[in-house]
Amino acid sequence: MNDRVDFAAHLLTAPAIREHCGEVMATIDGGESPHFRWDAARLDDTADYVAGVIRDRYPDLRVPYHSRWRHFEAQGVDRWSALAARHGLDGDRDARAQARIDLVIPSVLLDAGAGPAWRYRETDGREPLARSEGLGVASLAMFARGAWSDRPGEPLRTDAAALARTTAADIARDFQVGAENPLTGLEGRAALLARLGEVAQARPDAFGRPARLGNLLDYWRGRAPHGRLEAQVLLATLLDVLGPIWPGRHALGGRPLGDCWPHPAARGGMVPFHKLSQWLAYSLLEPLEEAGLEVTGLDALTGLPEYRNGGLLLDLGVLVPRDPTLPSRTLTVDDPVVVEWRAATVVGLDRLAPRVRAALGVDASAFPLARILEGGTWAAGRRIAAERRRGGGPPLAIASDGTVF
């Protein structure tokens, strides 16, 4: 039993992601994978493509972190800053940081793929927003109206009790979902937020009493000697407190494993990814830094194994399916093909990063992986998808429940 508990604890760490993804990647490198082969000769051209996208988007190479905050700035509009100013948060550093944590956690958890048909329309006449930008702006509007606040007159907070009452009808209303505007995984998204509310109420050590998501600021301060918080500690907290919210996932020794899936090539037969938790960790960097904490060791986190980064590798021929009919199939997230694709994405991003830096003439200290993702591989994956397929969808079709992809 202790071995199972220890292995579960190991799978819920940042180093385990690279370790187990590397074990799966070794089968691809060795030509033993039945699903993919790796064309290392395509890496330099792919790095040049990514570097070109970065230069197009950020000519001065001042690339921000890859995070949810970029989606709130869609169409060049800084919606969060305007909202915070309207509510008088600019003069109170901690209150502003707490509100940002309150916003970004549920927003990230709502960020699995929206599907090709869904759009969000703001009331100011701007062009409709789709995919991640639409989901981000819709969640910001839901937060702004006080959907998750239990305090009248204080909309910009997320109280666990209010979050626990979230229903699919609430999401559908705020996200403008209907027969002509379907959103993938609606029920799964709502259930995820409701479970988060319940879990937060059961963890007063992290969320306080009454439980509020923004109270995590004090929790992390208590784990940041001299104001320095290790990125691995940030992720470990999220994997700990968010662990029980994930539906229908594997558990080991009584511990839920979250975004962790079986594959025979990995030690212990499991490969952890923790994509949404890592996406959330990246998205928390700015609120925590605004509150005066320095988050260190960022490259302990990995590239995000999702369909933009993974699609980049497929579309540019670095990762090559052995079965040419693979793009015509609809796959599930636990399919060994998908697990292998995601593992190759984690390793492939690590292999691309130094080449991208070399193409840009920057070093790792100035250009951590969090900037390469933003500049970057995610945007390049979206661009090449639009060039290759009408509508810009991913190269492989995944049946999503709204909690992974």
N, C-alpha and C positions, 0 to 999 in steps of 0.2 A: 504493500500500500504506500509506504514511504517513497519507493521508487516512482510510483505513478504520480504522487503529489509533487515530487521534485522535478519530474519531467514536465508536468503541467506548468510549474513555475518557470521553468526554462523557456517553454514555448511562448510565455507572456513577457518576453524581453526583446529589446531591439537587436542585440547580437544574434539571437536565434533566427531572425528573419533572413539575414545574409547567409548564415551557416546552412540552413536547410534549403534555401533557394539555390545555394551553391552546389549542394549535393544533387539536386535535380538537374541543374545545368551541366554537371559533369557527364551525365548520360547523353546530353545533346552534343557536347563537345567531343565525346568519345564515339559518336556515330551510333550509339546504342538506343536512342529514342525512336519509338515507332511513329512518333507524331511530327517531330521537327528536326531540321538540320540547321546548323549555324554557319553563315557565310561571313567570316571575319574580314574578308576583302572589301565588304561593303561598309565597314565601320567608318573609315575616313570620309567617304562621300556623305554618309549620314551625319557625321559630326559637322561637316561643312554646311550641310543643309540647315542643321539646327543653328549654327553660328550665324548664318545668313538671316534666319528668322529673328534671332536676338538683335542683330544690327538694325533690321527693319523696324522692330518694335521699340527698341531702346538704343538709339544712335549714340548716346553718351555712355552706354554700358552701365548706367545706374539702374540696375534691375532690382526691384523689390522682392521680398520673399514670395514664394508660391503660397497663396493662401486664399481663403474665402473673401478677404477684404477686396481683392481685385474685382470680384464679381459685383460687389456693391458699387463699384465705380464704373459699371458698364456704360457705354456710350459717352464716356468722359465726364460723368456726373458723380461727384462725391456725395452720395446720399447719406452716408453715416455721419460725416462731419456736419452736414446741414441739420440732421436730426438732433445730434448732440447739442449743437448751438441753440436750437429752438427750445430745448429743455434745460438750458443753463448748466450743462455738464462741463463746459470748458474750464471753469475755474477750480474744479475739484478733481485732482489727478486720480485718486483712488475710486471715486464714484464713477468716473468715466471709464476706468479700466474694468470695474465690476460690471458695468452695463455692457461693455464690449464682450466680456465673457458670457454674460447672460444671453446675448444675441448670437454669438458665433457657435456655441455648442449645438443648440437645436438646428441652426441653419446648416451646419455641416452634416448633421445626421439626416437632413432632408435632401442631401445633395447626390444621392445615387441617380443614375441616368433617368432623364425625364421621358424618353421615348421621342420618336421623330415628329409627332404631330402636335405636341403640347406647346402653347405660347402663353406668355403673360403680358398683359397690356396695362401700362400705367395710365393715369387719368390726364396726363399733360400732353397727350398727342404724339409722344415719341414713338418710334418704330417698336413693334412688339419684340419681346425678348424670348429666346428659346434656351433649352438645355441649362447648363450650369448658371449662366448669367440670369436667366429667367427665374430659376429656382432661388437664387440668392436674393434678387430684388423682391420676389414674392414673400420670402421669409422675413426680410427686413420690414416690409409693410405690415406683415402679421404681428411682428414684435412691436412695431411703432404704435399700433392701435391697442396695445396692452393685452394681447391674447393670452399671454402666459404670466400676467401679473395678478397677484391677489390683493393689491393695495390700490384702492380707488385714488385716482389723481397721480399715480406713479406708474405710468405704462412701461417705462424702459427698465424692466426687470423680469427675470424668469424665476418665479416661485415654484417649487416642486409640486405643491398641491394643485396649482393651476395647470401645470404641465401634465400631471397625471390624468386630468379630465379631457385631454385632447382626443378628438374623435376624427374618423375619416371625413365626416361631414364638415368639420371645422376646416380641415386642410382643403377639401374640395371647394368650399366657399372662398377662402382667402386666395387660393391658387387658381381660381376661375375655371375649375374642372367641370366638364360637361360632356355630353355625347359628341359634340363637335370639337371638343378640346380635351382629349383623354390624357391622363397622366399615369405613366407606368408605376405600379407598386403603391397605389394610394393607400390601401389598407395597411400594408407593411410599414409605410412611413409613419402613419398615425400611431400604430401600435408601438413603434420604437420610441416615439416621444412620450407616450403614456407610461411605458415601462421605465424610461429614464426618470420620470417624476416619482414613480413608486420607489425605485432604487435609491434615489437621492434622499428621500424621506427616511430611508432605513440606514443612512450613513451620516449621522450628525457629526462624526469626526471630520468629515471632509466638507460637508455642505452646511453645517450649522443647524440651529433649531430656532425658528422654523427654517426649513431647508430652502436655500436659494443657490442657484448655480454660481453666481458671482462670488459666493463665499469661498470658492476654491482659491481665490487670490490669497487669502490669509493662510490657507493650507499650504500653498506653495512657498509663501514667504517663510513659513516655519521649517522648510526643507531647503532653504537657500542660504547657506552660510556666507556671510559677507556680501549678501545680495546677488550671489551667483547660483543659478539653478541649472543643473545638468539636464540636457535634452533627454537623456535616458530616464531621468527621474520624472520629468514631465510626462513622457510616454507611459512609464510604469504606472503612474497615478491613473491615467486614462484607462489603461488596460485593467487595472484593479477595480475602479469605481464603475466603469461601463460594462465590465464583463457580463453581469447578469442580464443586460438588456437585449442581447442578440437572440433572435428567434431560431429555433430548430438547428442549433449548432452543436458541434461535438463538445463533450466534457471529458475530463480525465481526473480521477481522484477527487471527484466532487467539484472541480473547478471548471467553469465554462471557458472554452478556449477562443471564442469569438471568431474572427476571420482566419481560420486555421483549418486546413483540408487535407484529406489523405492522399498520399502518393507513395508508391512502393520504393522509389529511389531514395527517399529521405530517411535518415536515422529515426527510428521509432515510428516510421510510417506517416508522419504528419509534417505539413509545411505551413508555418505561420506567415501571414501577410500584414494583417492589421491595417488595411488600407485607410478606412475611414478614421480610425484612431490616429494614424500618422498624419493624415490630412488635417485633422483637428489640432494635433500638436503644432504643425506648421502655422495653422491659423491663429494659434494662441500666442505666437511669438510677439506680435506687435502689441497686443494688450498688456502682456507681462512686461515688455520693455518700457511701455508708456508708464507703467506703475513703478519703474525704477529697478526692475530685476534684469540681470544680464543672463540670457540663456546661452550656455556654453556647450561645446561638443556637438554642434548641429549635424555634422556628417555621421554621427552615430545613427541617425534616422536614415531610411532608405528612400530611393525613388518610389513613387506610388505605382503599384501594379494594377493599373486600370486601363481602359480601352484606348485612351489617347496616347499614352506612353507606349503601351504594348502595340497599338496599331501602327505607330511610327516604325517600329522594328519590322513588322510584317510588310507594310506598304513599301518600304525602301529596301526590302530584300535581305536584311540582315538575318532575320529568322524566317525560315522557309518551310511551309507545311509539306509533309511528305504525301499527303492525300490532297490532290487538287480540288476535290469536291468539298473540302472542309468548309469553305465560306458559304456553301449552300445549306449547311445544317444549322439547326438551332441547338445550342449547347447549354447545359446547366452549370452553375458555378462550381459544383463539386466534380464535374467531369475531369478525368485525368488530363485531357487536352487543355482545358482551361487552367488547371493548376500548373501545368507545365509552362504554358504561355505566360502566366503571371510570374512564375519563378524566373524564367528567362528575361522578363522585363526588368526585374530587380537587378539581376546581374548585368544585363545589357546596359542599363543606365549607368552603373558604376564603370563599365568599360568605355562608355561614350564620354563621360565627364572630363577626363584628362585631355581627350582629343578636342573637345569643344573649347576648353580653356586654352589649349595651344593655338587653335584657330583664331581665338579672340585676343591672344596675347595677355592673358590674365592668370593669376595664380589662385590656388585653392582657398587661401585665407580671404581674399577679396571676393571670390566667386564660389561660395559653397554650393553644394548640391541644391539647396533650397532656391537659389537664384537660377541655376541651370534649368530646373524644372519649370520655373515661371517664364523665363525668357523666350523660349526655351523648348524643351522637349514636348511639353504638353501642347503649347501653341503650334509647334511644328507638326505634331500628330494630328491636330485639328486641320491644319492647312493641307497636308498631303491627303487626308481623307476627303476633303472637299474637292481636290483635284482628281481623285480616283473614282469617287462615287457620288452620284446625284444625292443631295441631301446631307452629304458628309458623314454618314454613319460609319460605325466601326467595321473593320474587315471581317470580323467574326461576329455571328449573332449569338447573344447571350440572353437566356430567359431570366429576367431580373425580378426580384421581389421587392425592389426599392431599398435594399439594405446593404448591397455589396457594390454592384456596378451602377 
